[in-house]
């Protein structure tokens, strides 16, 4: 049995974004453009935070799945591949989080 990965989800998002918006939520979201997709991403981020604060593990799991899905849609619309995000994370793990933040312009989060 193969394991479901973010790369798998990225491929599904890419395929469905090219589908008919009348048949696919992903295609409709992509057709509505970045403003709509980022609004949905923000909504899902807030819902994830609320679920985390409520202590409801099931809701946190569900909302996190929604958040990851919508993030991948936004990345697709922005022309950013998951491999680019993973490379950035890989580069950041070469130093501590505090050192990485200190090297940012202004030294802030």
Secondary structure, DSSP 8 states (H G I E B T S, - for coil): -----HHHHHHHHHHHHTS-TTT-HHHHHHHH-HHHHHHHHHHHHHHHHHHHHHT-HHHHHHHHHHHHHHHHHHHHHTT--HHHHHHHHHHHTTS-HHHHHHTSGGG--
